[in-house]
Amino acid sequence: MSIAENLKRVQNQIADAATKAGRTVDDVTLVAVSKTWPVSDIAEAVEAGQLVFGENKVQELLEKVPQMPDALEWHLIGHLQSNKTRKVLPLCGMIHSVDSVKLAQQIDRIAGELDLRPKVLLQVNVANDDAKFGFPVGVVKEEIEGLLDLENLSIEGLMTVPAYQEDPEEVKPFFSRLRELRDELVDVSGFGLPVLSMGMSHDFSVAIEEGATHVRVGSSIFGARNYSA
Ligand SMILES: *Cc1c(COP(=O)(O)O)cnc(C)c1O
């Protein structure tokens, strides 16, 4: 299967899941996760009409962005080390992975210096999984007002990465918990928080049924990654 064919299939699956949930395909943004894949593969996806890409490593993002057309939108979906913030901010359409108050404050300060107002998501560890980055649920509830006060950050919503489960139905509760947390934060803060970034190759349909507005899909589009290469 070509990248173009894979994209078409994923788009159809997104449309089906959206319809099933009484939503429309326009409610869901497909972030094509191109990590580990060369720019030639990204170019193939662009050719097929895909414009939004996700990378999880800053270094890879910095290498790829200058090689690709300006019209593309790049999302950082992996952990951001604070010493990389200054380089990343001018290149990113959205940072999905703000996972601490300290990082949020640091991005806010540097965005102010660069005269930018980056769109960011708060990554939440809804499963309280020790192996994952993200705010614990209790912390995000405590800190939300202060985070929303940061003037140079446009906090658009929440993101989560649950641990892999063979059966996508088993991650469903984590997706619904993220949605419920968002609703709760909207109630207490009065802010919109429209974005829910959740769902990957093998569970994005379930995530869409639970309200995902952004799905981050890599291997279903580009193929299985080979980290040892
Ligand atoms: C790699 C990655 C994805 C995409 O994973 P696939 O299973 O290949 O679709 C999504 N989100 C994050 C944070 C990732 O690191």
The ligand as an ORCA input file, in Angstrom:
! r2SCAN-3c Opt
* xyz 0 1
  C       4.504      7.981     17.704
  C       3.396      8.725     18.330
  C       2.096      8.663     17.799
  C       1.724      7.836     16.587
  O       1.782      6.479     16.881
  P       1.273      5.360     15.820
  O       0.925      4.220     16.666
  O       2.394      5.117     14.899
  O       0.094      5.940     15.119
  C       1.112      9.402     18.430
  N       1.370     10.170     19.515
  C       2.610     10.250     20.047
  C       2.812     11.112     21.235
  C       3.657      9.543     19.481
  O       4.873      9.632     20.017
*
